[in-house]
């Protein structure tokens, strides 16, 4: 039926609230619904979005289900697909309620029209509505009810001057009712103002009096475009996004409550009636990603005055604005569109090294890039502080997610080096005088990616590339295939160091600070990275110290923004979905009832694939209890907890700097604890919730404890601490068989040896004078970007 094709956003707020109340449970609720709705990639919720839904429970009026339904509405999900999802999870109450509401909806499909008529003629006003059987019609003239006007058709015959006026029809069913639009009926020679003030006559033209306006938004903002036309007969509206019709938007207002980067582009509105068609002017909507870190980098245009850059898309856009009616008749030659069968990314950030300089930037850089890649539909695994075995296992699991046509991206931030053209990533447990045996060779990972027949291989290496004096071995990586789909983006040049800007609260790698502004551009990967290199070249603080280096043999115009097309590989795509989902499942929220009458809510949020935030909140407490606090204790030794930062009132105090800008409600009685190192969890995560409370007339504090089992959350299910024995992963990472190699944990090689990535004498670099000469990159003084001179340390 037509009413089932309507979007979720057409439901009344009270209906959405009741559905949300039905779905706010852990057994058959919003989590299960989000999972089944993801079978359509358009409605797939990312890990960060699932976290955002779950965190709504901390607000007094928050609802995870309501937030999920709002997102589905933003994506123009139909009522029919929502009903299918509710049936899929077998939520009978919600199915029955939604069916009752939608089947009983009233929608007017034929509106009464205004008329100019002669005395004695016959006037017919029609109003037709869709809905359940038994619809009742009632016509009104002004505010007066027409006694015999109880059918869809109102006949005024013979028409006289007393019949002139405004007419409207009410359609009702039980307690529900809707009204039609007003219809003005008058004599053709009347001076009562029946004629349009703009168009004279019964049939006339169409003119747009309000054009949609271009806007610059950030993700999460509301988009509101307006197009208003005057016409006789009345105009109808149809919106277009990048020349594609938006079937769910056919009114003069286009509203999208929460935009993403998918909504950027050109919007136009087609207004039409029986006789005319007019297109609005184009409104360009730009949408930038939300940046968690409030960076102060400024881009400066260094082109010479008077230079105008003209690109073909701009010409076409202007032509479309001048000749909108011809855009379908004379299209430009189509550009070949490339697709990925899937998109998978592994992001590793190593900071807390055992025998080397501690780094600060990887935690912020990995989080920034994770959010941006997810916006482009990448399945992202983000991991912090991995030892050799964990890095080895993580790469092995990453290779399992690759298949024919898949886009694979590997990002590493941490210590590294380069010998004989091969790049090596250093794990956190590498000894002081490490060699290739203790590290992972990037080129060997590439050979295994090629064996999976991937569509695109991208490596972003945010690490130093100095030579390692302790490593004389020439690693044999094997022959690379000629696939013309490889892109290496190095944060710095060969035999140079990569830097991070040291700040009081959080540090950023210079590479990511520039990359994050470009990575979502719909451009060929190499073009996008070239622009990043140009941006870095205009920053004075990096001049002469760090410059992006690009190596590529990419022959096709493949972009990170390319869409996923799974028609030919649906089985393998589903298998990858399952494999990836296993490593990203959070424990369900729990409610604990204590003997004293206090009810505590326990929730979980993912910060990275191996870092989780556990939060507690007091839901209810008896009136005679004046103070109570729920704190977490007794965690397994496998995971890491900073006791000084556990059970804090804010995420900032808990050490989770990267969630402070997300939609976490600030509740006075909430407590946050950050659990990291989940990849080393060998058994289920079991901890204790200790409730401290005090009665009104007693000074002594009382404690109650309850044990909680949270299973194996997030990446802990993959057991990355275990050695992989797959034949395909043998000899991938060092020059020797990994089975014969054992990491000397706790040993310290050659204490007098030099650590390549230790803070060099030039670590605290000052801004120098610009080099003179004609053949140097143009640079701009970026002093205003920093609150004070910021020290650079090697990464």
N, C-alpha and C positions, 0 to 999 in steps of 0.2 A: 504494500500500500504506500501511497505517496507520503503519508505522514511519517513513515519509518525512514524515509530518505533525508529527513530534516536533520541538521546538526544538533549535537548535545546542547549547544549554547541556547537553543530555543526553549529548553525546559525552564520552568519557573524556579526561582530561588528556593522556595519551600520544598519543591520536589527534589532538587539537588541535595538539600540538607538532609532530607529523609533517606535518600539513597546512601549518602555518606555515612549516616548513623548506622545503617545496616551493614556497611562494608568496613567499618572501623573495628575490626577484630583480626586476630592472628591466625585463625584456623581456616576460614573461608571468607577472605576479605580483600582489601585493596592490593596486598602483595601478590596474591594469586591472580587477581584480575589484571594487574600490570604485566604479569608474566605471559598470560595468554594473549593479551592485546599486542604484545611485541611480535607475534607471528606476522603482523604487517609491519615492516621496518619503519613505516612512517610514524607509527605510534609507539615505538620502542623507547623506554625510559632508560637513561644512562644511570650509571652507578651513583653519580653525584645527585641526580634528580631523585632517585630512590631514597638517598640519604636525606634530601630536603623534605620529602614527604614524611618520613618517619619522625623528623625533628619537630613537626607541627604539633605533636602531642604535648610538647613542653609549654605550649601556649594555652591559656584558659579556653579560648575559643577556637583553637587550631584543630584541624582535621586532616589526616593524611589522605583520606578518600576524597575529600572535597578538593584538595590540591591536585590530586591525580585527575579528577573529572574536569577541572579547569584546564589542565594541560591538554587533555583529549579534545576539549572544546576548541582550544586554540588551534589544534591541528585539523579542525573540521571533521572530526570523527562523527559518523552518523549514528542515529539511535538504533538502527538495525544492527550495526557492528557491535555497539555496546550490549545490546540484547544477546547477541551471539556469545560475547565474552562472559556474561553472567550465566548463561546456560552452560558454557564450557566448564566453569568452576562449580556448577550445580548449586547456585545460590537461589533456591526456589522462591524465597520471600521477595528478593529484589526483582526476579523475573516477573512474578505476578504483579507486583506494584507498578513496574515500568510498563507492562502490557496494559494494565488498567488505565494508566495516565495517558499513554500515547493513543491507544484505541479510542479513548474518550475525548481527544483533543478536537477543537473546532478551528478550522482554518478556512477563511474566505478565499475562494478561488476566482469568483467573478464579482467585480465591484460595480455598483451603480454609477452611471456617467451623467454629467451635466448635459442639459439640452436647451436649445433655443427653438421655440415652436410657434406656430400660428394659432390664433383663436379657433377653437373647434376641432383641432387635430387630435390625434391619439398619441399619448406618451406612455412608453413602457420602461419602467425601472426594474432592473434585474439584480439579484444578489444570490449567489450560490455558495454554499460552504460544504467542506468535507468533514467527516467525523462519524461517530457512531449513529446508528439508526435512532430516529426520534427527535431530530433537531427541530427546534421551534423558531419561527421567524416573526418579528414584529417591526413594522415600519413606523417611523415618526416623521412628522413635519415640524421642524424646529424642536420644541420640547413637548409637543402634543402628540399623544399616541393616536394613530389612525385605527379606528375600530375594526374595519374590515381588511386591514393590511397585515394579514397573518400568513402569507404565502411567500415563496421566493420572488414572485413577480408582482409588482404594483402597477396597475393600469389606471391612468388618468385620462378619461374620455367621457364626453368631449372636454378639451382643455379650455379653461377660462382664466381670467385674471386672478380669481380667488385661489387658483391652484399654484400660483407662483410662490416660490420659497425654496428652502433647503430641506432635503430629505436624507434620512439615514435609516439603516436597517440593523436591528439587533438579532443575533443568532444565539440561542441558548440551549443548554442541555443540563438539566438539573440546576446546580448552583453555579455552573460555569457559563460564561457568555462572552461574546466578542461583538464589536460594532464595525460596520462597514465604513468606508469613507463617505464624506458628505457629497451629495449631488445637488447642484443648483439648477432649478428648472424655471424658465421665464419666457415671456413673449419676445419674439424676434424684434419687435419695434419698441420694446420697453426701455425706459430710461432708468431702470432700477439698478443698473450696474451689472447686468449679466454678461455683457461683453468683456473680454479680457482687456486689461489696460495696456497690454503689449501687442496682442494679436487681435485684429478685427476679423469677424466672420466666424462661422461654425467650424471651419477647418482651416488651420493656419500653420505657421512655422514652429520651430523649436530653437531655443536659445539657452546656452549655459550662462548662468549669472554668478555662479560661484565655482571656481576652479580648485582642484586639489593642490596642496602646497608641498614642495619638497621638504624633507625632514632629515636630521642627523640624530640618530638614537644610539643607545647602548642596549645590550641584551637585557631583557627583563622589563624594558620600558613599554608603555602602551602606544600603539600606533592608531591614529584617528585621522582618516582622510574624508573630506566632504566634497561632494559634487552636487550642485543644485541647478535644475533646469526648469524653465517655464515653457509650457507647450499646450496646445489644444489640438487633439486630445492629450491628457496628461502623459508625461514622459515616464518611461521605464528605464531601469538602470542595470548595467552589467559591468563588473569590474574585471580588469585584466592585470596580471602580474607577469612582467617579462613576456608579453604577448600571449600568455596562456590564460584562458578564461578561469575565473574563480567562481565556480558554480554556487558556492554557499553565500556569496555576497552579491545580492541583487537589489539593494536599496541605495539611497543616495549617500548613506554613511557606511564607510568601511572601518570596522573596529577590530583590532587584534590586541587583547589585553596584555600579553607578554610575548614580545618578539624575540626571535633568535636570528642568527646570521642567515638562515634560509629565507627570511622575509625581506632581505635587502634586494634592491633593484628598482625597476621602473614600473610605476603604476599608472594606469589610464582607466577612464570610465567611459563606457559607451552609453549614450542616452538616445532613446528612440521612441517613436510611436508608430501609428499605422502609416504615416506619410513621410517621416523624416528620420534621419540618423545623424547624430553629431557626436564627435569624440572630444573628450576633454584634453587639456594640455597634459603633458607627462609630468608626473611627480616622482622625483628620484629620492629613494629612501636609502640612506647609508646606515649600517648598523655595525658598531664596533664591539669586540668581545669585552666582557667584564674582566678587569685586571684586579687580581687579589692584592697585588703589591702596588701601592700608590707610587709609581715611578715618576721621575721628573725629567725624563729624557725628552729633548726637544729636537724636532727635525727642521733643518734650515734649508731653504731653497738656494742653491749656489749657482743657478743658471744666470747667464748674463742678462742685463735688462733688455727687454724687447724681444727676447726669444720666445716664440710660441710653439708649443708642442701640440700637434694634431694627430689624433689617433682615429682609425677607421670606425670604431664603435661610436665615437662622439658624433661623427658625420652622419652615421645611420640614425642615431637618436634624434638629431635635429631634423632629418628628412622625415622621420616618422611623425614628429610634432607638426611639421608643415603640411604633410599629406597623409593624415591618419587613415583615410578611407582606402589608400592604395597599398597599405603595408601588407595586406594579405594577397593582393593581386600581383604585386611585383616583389617577391621576397628576394633577399640576397642569396647567393649560392650557399648551400648548407655546409657548415664546417664539420668535419668528422669528429664525432663524439666518442671518447674512450670511456670504458667502464672498468670497474674492478669487480671481481667475483666476491671480494670481501676486503676489509682493511683492518690490519692488525698492527699494533705498536707495542714494543717493550721499552720501558723507560727505567733506567737504573741510575740512582744518585748515591754515590759513596762519599761520606763525610767523616765519620768517626774512625779514622785509621788507627790501628794499634801501634805502628812503628813509624808513622809518617805524619806530616803536618795535617792538623784538623782543618777541614773546609767548612764553609758556612752556606755557600750559594746553592748547592744541589737540591736542598729541600724545597726552596722557593722555585727553582728552575723547573724541577720535575712537576711540581704542582701546576705551575703556569702552563706548561706544554701539555699536560694531561687534559686540562680543561679545554684547551683549544682543539686538540685532536678529537676529543669526544664530540665537539660541535660539528666535526666533519665525518661523523659516524665511524670513527676508528674504535675497535675494541682495544682498550688500553690496559696494560698491566704495568703498574707503577710500583717500584720497589726501592727501599732505602737500605743502605749499609749491608751489603752482601759480602760474605766471604767467598773463597774460591769455589767451594763445592756448591754453594747456593747460586752463584753466578752461572756455573756450569749447568746446573739443573734448570735454572730459569730460562737460559738460552735453548736448552733441549725442549722445554715445554713450548717456548715461542715457535720453534721450528715445527712442532706438531700442529700449530694453528695455521700454518702456511699451506697453500695448495696452488693449483694452476690458476693463474690470473689474479691471485691475491696481491694486494699492495702490502709490503712489509716495511716497517720503519723501526730502526733501532737507535735510541738516544742514550748516550752515556755521559754523565757528569761526574768527574772525579780525577784522581791521579792517573796519568798515562804516559806513554813514551812511544817513540817511533824508531825502528831500526831497519835499515835496508828496505825501506818502502812499506814495511808492515807496521800496523798500529796495534798497540797492546793496551788493554784496559786492566787497571790494577785493582784487585779486591782489597777489602779492608784488612785482611789478615796476612797480606804479603810481607815478607821479612824486610829488614832494612836494606839489604843488598839483593833485591829481587831480580829474577831473570824471566825469560819467556815461560819457563816451567811453572812459575807462580802466577801467571797472568793469562788472559784470554786474547787470542789473536783475532782481530776483526776480519781480516781477509779470509781466514778459514771459516768463519761464520758465513761469509758471503758465498763461498763455494757450496755450502749446504743449502743456503737459500735458493741458489740456482737449481739445485737438484729438485726442488719443489716446484719448478717452473712458474715462479712468481711473475706477476705482471710488472711490478716496480719494486726496486730495492733501494731504500733510502737510509743512509747512515749519517747521523748528526753527532759528531764527536766533540764534546765540550771539555777538552783536556789538553794538557801540555803535549808537545811533540818533540821534546829534546831527546837527544840520543842517550841511551843507557850505557854507561861505561862498564857496567858489570855483566853485560850480555853480549857475547861475541858470536852467538849461534845464528846462522842464517836459516830461518825457519822455512821449510818447504810447504807452501800453502796449497800446492796442486794447481792444475790448469783451470783457469776461469773460462767459462763458455762465452762466446760472443753473443750476448743477448741484447745489447743496446738499451738496457733499462736500469743502469746503475748510477746512483748519485751519491757522492761523498761530500758532505758539508763539514769542513773542519773549522773549529772556532778560531784557530790561529794557523800561521804558516809553519812549514817544516822547520825543525830545529828552533822553535820559538815556544814561548809560554802563553798560557791562557790566564786571564785575570778575573777576579771578582771584586766588586766594590764593597768594601767593608763598612757597614753601618751599625748603629747601636742595636736595633731590633732585629733586622733580617738583612741578609746579603743577597745580592743578585749577581749572576754571571753576566758579563758584558754581552756575550753572544745572545743569550735568551732575551735580554732587554731590547735588542733590536729585532730578533727573529719573531717575537710574539706580535709585533705590529704588522707583520707581512705574511705569516704562515697561512692564514685563512684566505689569502687572495686567490681568486680563480685564475691562476696563471700556471704555466708550465713550471715544474719544480725548479729547474735551473734558472728561469727568469726571476722567480720569487727570491731565490738565494742571491742572485746577482744584485737585486735591489737592496737586500740586507747588507751586502758587502759595501754598496755605495753609501748606505746610511752610516755604517761604521766608519767609513773613510772621511765623513764630514764631522766626526766627533774628535775634537782636539785631544782629549784625554787618552784616546787609543792610538793616536798617530805615532808611528815609529815603534809601537810596542805589540799591538795585536791587530791582525787583519784576517778576515775570513778567507779561506781558500776553498775553491770549488773544483772538484774533479768529477767528470761525468762523461758517459757515452750515450746519454739518453737521446734517442733519435725521434721519438714521438712526443706529441704535446700532451703528456700525462701530468695531471695536477693532483695534489692531495685532496682537492675538493670534488674529484670525479665521483659520480654516483655509483652505487653498488647495484649490479644486475646479477641476480642469482638464478635465473631461469634454467640455465644449463647445469648448474652445480647445486641444486637445492638440497640434495642429501648431504653433501660435504659441508654446505653452509650451515645446515642444522646441527651437524656434528660439531662444528667449530663453536657455534653458539652454546651448545651444551658444555663443551670443554672449557670455554671461557667463563661461563656462568658458575661452574663449580668453584672457581677460584675467587668469586666475588659475592658469595652469599653471606649476609649478615645474620646474626641470631635475631629471632623475633623479639619484639618488646615484651617485657614481663611486668606483672603486677604482683607485689609481695604484700601479704597481710600479716602484720605482727600481732602478738598477743595483747599488746597494750591498746590496740585499736588503730594504730597508724597504718596507712596504706602508702607504699612506696612504689613508684614507677621506675622501671629500669629500661634504658634504651641504648642503642648502639648506632654509631655513625662511622663510616669509612673515610679516613683522611688519605691513605694510600692503600695499595693492595696488601700491604703488610703492617699497616698502622691503623689502629682503631681507637675511637674515643667512646668511652662508656659514661653515660650520664644518668644521674638519679634525680628524682624529684618527689617531694612530699605531696601526695594527692589529698590525703585527708588525715586529720589528727583530732583527737578528742579535745574538748574545750578546756579540760583541767590540765592539759599538757602545754606548758608555756614555751618550751624549746624542744626541737628535735632536729636531728641531722643524720642522714644516711651516708655512711662512708664505706669504701671498698678496701678490702685487705686480703691477705693470704693468697696472692697470685702464684702460679707455678714458677719455678725457677727458670724454665725455658724462655719465658718472655721477659721483656725489660720494662721496668716501671721506675720512674724518677719519684722517689718517695717525697721529696721536697715539693714536687709539683702535682701530686695526686690529690684528689678530692678538693679541688679548688672551685671557687664560686664563678670564675670566668674561664673561657677557653684560653685567653691570653696568659692567665696565671698558671694554667695547666700545661703551658708550653706548646700549645697548638696555635701557632701564629697564623696559620693559613686558612683557618675557618672563621676568623673574626669578622670578615666581611660578608659571610653567607647568612642565610635566613635562619639563624639560630635564635630562638626567643630568649631574652634575658629574664630569668626568673630568680627571685631572691633566694629561694630554697632549693635551687639546683646545684649539683656538684658534678665536676668533670674530672675524669681520669684518663690519661693517654697511655695506651698499651702499644708498644712497638716491638719489632723483632718477631712477629707472628710466624714467620717462615721457619722458626726453630722450635715451634710448639709440637711436641711429639705425641701428646695425649690431648684429651678434651680440656678446654679452658674452664677450670673450676676455681671460683673465688668466693669470698664471704662478704655479705652485706651486713655491716655492723650499724645498728640503729642506736644513737645516743639521744636520750630524752630526759626531761626534767619536769616534775609535776609542780603545780602552782605553789603549794605550801611546803615543798620539800627542797632542800638545798642539794641533796645528793643526786648525782647523775646516774641514770640506770642504762644498762646496755642490753640489747637483744641481738642475736645473730641468726642469720639464715645463709645456708650454702646455696650457691647458684651454679648451674652447669650451662655453659654457653656453647657447647660443642666445639667444632674446629672451624672458626670463622675465617673468611676471606682466603688468602693464599695458603694458610696452614694445611688445607686439605691436600695440597700437592706434595707435601713432604719433601721440600727442596733440600733438606739436610741429608737426604739419602743419595748415595752414589748411583748414577744412571749407568746401566750396562747395555744400552741400546747400541747396536753395531753402527748405526748411522751417526751416533754422536762420539764415536771413538776417534781419538787423535784430532779433535776439532780445534783445540784451544792452545795447545803448546806444542813444542817440537817432539815431545815424547808421549808414549801411551799413558793416558791419565790413570790407568789401573795400576801402573807400576810407580806412580808418583804419590807420595804422601806429604801433606803439608806439615812442616815442622812447627806446629802450634806452640807458641810460648818460647820458641828459640829466637835468638837474636844474632843475625849474621853480621860478622865484621863490624863491630860497633863503631869503628873509625871510618866506615864507608860513608860516602856522600849520598844523601837522599835527593834524587833529582828534583822533586817537587817541593822541597822544603822552601821556606821563605828565603828568597835570595836577597843579596845586598841591595837590590833595586826594588824590593817589595814595596817600600813606601816611596813611590815615585811622585815627584813634584811635576807640575806643569812646566814644560820648558818653552823656550822661544820657538816660534814656527821656523822651520828650515827655509832658507832662501833658495831661489832658483826657479826656473820656469817649468821644469819637468818633474813636478811633484803634485800629488793629489791636493785639490783645493780643500781647505779645512776651515772650520768655524770655531770660534772660541765658545765653549760650552760652560763657562764658569757659572752661569745662572742655574744650571741643572743641579748643583750640589749646594746643600745648606752650608757646608764648610769643606775645605779641601779633604777629599776622601782618599784614604790609603788604598792602593791596589795591592792585592796579594796574589801570588801565583796559585793557579787552580790545579 
